[in-house]
Structure formats: structure tokens, C-alpha cells
Amino acid sequence: METKTEETDGHAGRLNRLSADEAERALLDCCGSARWAREVAALRPFPEVGRLLDAGERVWFGLDSDDWLEAFRAHPRIGEKKAADAVSEGARRWSEGEQSRAREASDETMGALAQANREYEEKFGFIFIVCATGKTAGEMLALLRERLKNDTETELRIAAAEQWRITELRVKKFLNVL
């Protein structure tokens, strides 16, 4: 009798069984950085989800700022639906779900969020990235205003950490572990 291994039949197996191109596309939906997706896909197979996430985090924080900025462009601004770069339908749906509580905000809050988004982009040169899951528009607005006080290098690191949190959640969703 053949035994099932976690590598081929566990949650990580879903990614392991894909072709290299399919794995890269799936990972690109989770992150938005082509280099990250390519490098993580090349590390397969993963014996378990934890090892995949550990490798993904190591690769993410080993990338340069251009790769991080590429990933940021795959997100819509907080309170909006369209990302600067073209993304797959799956990535678009994930963003909408992650920001779903923001759409419940008043027109006044949405206006303030749009204005703060513009100020942030003018100051830092990239969009405000926050793991929006479960956060209200008011909470995100407060975070945005607080982070406007940062210098660019500090803010880039914070945004990269938030992007990793988003990526980690999306990988877990893709693997059906959430």
C-alpha cells in the first residue's frame, strides 16, 4: 500500500505539483514580485507549508527595493479597486476582499483616505502598503497618517514587512490553510 507524503499530498503539495510556470504565476498572484515568485518556485518541493513560508520570507527580505516596489504596484491604493500594474483576476479578488471593510466607510473618511494616499505617494514615491485584512478605513487612515511621519528608508522597510504579511496570508489562502 502506498503512503501519502505531506510533500505530494499535504497543503504544500498543491504548489509542488504545479509546473514551474504555473507555480511562478500562482506565487506572483500572492506577492506581485516576479523575482520573488521565480526564486521561491525554484526552491520546490516544500515538505510543508511552514518551510515554504520560511523560504518565501527569506527570499522576500533578500530582494532589493526595486523588487519590493514591483510588488507594491500590484496593489490598488487603499480604498480603490485598480492596481497600478495589471494583475490576475485572483489577485484582484484577494485585494478586494482584504480591503472590504474600507468600502464601508463614510464619504468623508474615503475622501480623507484618498488625500492621505496622495500625500504619502508624493512623499515616498510608492503607494501606502498595509495588511488591510480586518482593518476599517478609519484604522487604515490612522496608520497612514502615522507612517507619513517616517523617513523614506524606514517607511520602505515597514511597507516591505506589510507586503510580506499580505503575501503570507495569500500563500495560505492559495494552499487552503486559512
C-alpha positions as CSV (number, residue, x, y, z in Angstrom):
1,M,0.0,0.0,0.0
2,E,1.4,3.4,-1.0
3,T,1.6,6.0,1.7
4,K,0.8,9.6,1.1
5,T,3.6,12.1,1.9
6,E,3.0,15.6,3.0
7,E,5.3,16.7,0.2
8,T,3.0,15.4,-2.5
9,D,-0.4,15.3,-0.8
10,G,-0.3,17.9,2.0
11,H,-1.1,21.6,1.7
12,A,2.3,22.4,0.2
13,G,1.7,19.7,-2.3
14,R,-0.7,21.9,-4.2
15,L,2.2,24.2,-5.1
16,N,4.7,21.3,-5.6
17,R,2.5,19.6,-8.2
18,L,2.4,22.6,-10.5
19,S,4.7,23.1,-13.4
20,A,7.4,25.7,-12.9
21,D,5.4,28.3,-15.0
22,E,2.2,27.6,-13.1
23,A,4.0,27.8,-9.7
24,E,5.5,31.1,-10.7
25,R,2.1,32.5,-11.8
26,A,0.5,31.3,-8.5
27,L,3.2,32.8,-6.4
28,L,3.1,36.1,-8.4
29,D,-0.6,36.4,-7.5
30,C,0.4,36.1,-3.9
31,C,3.2,38.7,-4.0
32,G,3.5,40.8,-7.1
33,S,7.3,40.5,-7.4
34,A,8.3,38.4,-10.4
35,R,11.8,37.8,-9.0
36,W,10.3,36.6,-5.7
37,A,7.9,34.2,-7.4
38,R,10.6,32.8,-9.7
39,E,13.1,32.3,-6.8
40,V,10.5,30.7,-4.5
41,A,9.2,28.4,-7.3
42,A,12.7,27.2,-8.0
43,L,13.1,26.1,-4.4
44,R,10.3,23.5,-4.6
45,P,9.4,20.9,-3.5
46,F,8.5,22.0,0.0
47,P,7.8,19.3,2.6
48,E,5.3,21.5,4.4
49,V,3.7,25.0,4.4
50,G,6.0,26.3,7.2
51,R,9.1,25.5,5.1
52,L,7.5,27.3,2.1
53,L,6.7,30.4,4.2
54,D,10.2,30.4,5.8
55,A,11.8,30.2,2.4
56,G,9.4,32.8,1.0
57,E,10.2,35.2,3.8
58,R,14.0,34.7,3.4
59,V,13.8,35.4,-0.3
60,W,11.5,38.4,0.2
61,F,13.8,40.2,2.6
62,G,16.8,39.3,0.4
63,L,15.4,41.2,-2.5
64,D,16.2,44.8,-3.4
65,S,13.9,47.7,-3.2
66,D,13.0,47.5,-7.0
67,D,11.5,44.1,-6.4
68,W,9.6,45.4,-3.4
69,L,8.3,48.3,-5.4
70,E,7.2,46.0,-8.2
71,A,5.1,44.1,-5.6
72,F,3.6,47.3,-4.2
73,R,2.4,48.3,-7.7
74,A,0.3,45.1,-7.8
75,H,-1.9,46.5,-5.1
76,P,-4.7,49.1,-5.5
77,R,-4.5,52.2,-3.3
78,I,-6.4,51.7,0.0
79,G,-10.0,52.4,-0.8
80,E,-9.6,51.8,-4.6
81,K,-10.1,48.8,-6.7
82,K,-7.5,49.0,-9.5
83,A,-3.8,48.4,-9.1
84,A,-1.1,50.4,-11.0
85,D,0.1,47.2,-12.7
86,A,-2.1,44.7,-14.4
87,V,-2.9,41.8,-12.1
88,S,-4.7,38.5,-12.4
89,E,-8.4,38.1,-11.6
90,G,-7.4,36.1,-8.5
91,A,-5.0,38.8,-7.2
92,R,-7.7,41.5,-7.8
93,R,-10.3,39.5,-5.8
94,W,-7.9,39.0,-3.0
95,S,-7.2,42.8,-2.8
96,E,-10.9,43.5,-2.8
97,G,-11.5,41.0,0.0
98,E,-8.6,42.4,2.0
99,Q,-10.0,45.9,1.7
100,S,-13.7,45.0,2.1
101,R,-14.1,46.9,5.4
102,A,-12.7,50.1,3.8
103,R,-15.6,50.2,1.5
104,E,-18.0,50.5,4.5
105,A,-16.5,53.9,5.3
106,S,-18.3,57.3,5.1
107,D,-17.6,59.6,2.1
108,E,-15.7,61.9,4.5
109,T,-13.4,59.1,5.6
110,M,-12.9,57.9,2.0
111,G,-12.0,61.5,0.9
112,A,-9.5,61.8,3.8
113,L,-8.0,58.4,2.8
114,A,-7.7,59.5,-0.8
115,Q,-6.0,62.8,0.2
116,A,-3.6,61.0,2.6
117,N,-2.8,58.4,-0.1
118,R,-1.8,61.3,-2.4
119,E,0.4,62.9,0.3
120,Y,2.0,59.5,1.1
121,E,2.8,58.8,-2.6
122,E,4.2,62.4,-3.1
123,K,6.5,61.9,0.0
124,F,7.7,58.4,-0.6
125,G,7.2,57.7,-4.3
126,F,5.2,54.5,-3.8
127,I,1.7,53.6,-2.6
128,F,0.8,53.0,1.0
129,I,1.0,49.3,1.8
130,V,-0.7,47.8,4.8
131,C,-2.1,44.4,5.6
132,A,-5.7,45.6,5.4
133,T,-7.4,42.4,6.4
134,G,-9.8,43.1,9.1
135,K,-9.0,46.8,9.3
136,T,-11.6,49.6,8.9
137,A,-10.9,52.6,6.7
138,G,-10.5,54.7,9.8
139,E,-7.9,52.4,11.2
140,M,-6.0,52.4,7.9
141,L,-6.3,56.2,7.7
142,A,-4.8,56.5,11.2
143,L,-1.9,54.1,10.3
144,L,-1.3,56.0,7.1
145,R,-1.1,59.4,8.9
146,E,1.2,57.9,11.5
147,R,3.5,56.4,8.9
148,L,3.7,59.7,7.0
149,K,6.0,60.8,9.8
150,N,8.6,58.3,8.8
151,D,11.7,58.9,6.7
152,T,11.7,57.1,3.3
153,E,14.1,54.3,4.3
154,T,12.2,53.5,7.4
155,E,8.9,53.6,5.5
156,L,10.2,51.3,2.7
157,R,11.2,48.7,5.3
158,I,7.8,49.0,7.1
159,A,6.0,48.7,3.7
160,A,8.1,45.6,2.8
161,A,7.1,44.0,6.1
162,E,3.5,44.7,5.5
163,Q,3.8,43.3,2.0
164,W,5.3,40.1,3.5
165,R,2.3,39.8,5.8
166,I,-0.1,40.2,2.8
167,T,2.0,37.6,0.8
168,E,2.0,35.1,3.7
169,L,-1.8,35.4,4.0
170,R,-2.3,34.9,0.3
171,V,0.0,31.9,0.2
172,K,-2.0,30.3,3.0
173,K,-5.2,31.1,1.1
174,F,-3.8,29.6,-2.1
175,L,-2.9,26.5,-0.2
176,N,-6.2,26.4,1.6
177,V,-4.7,26.6,5.1
178,L,-6.8,29.6,6.2
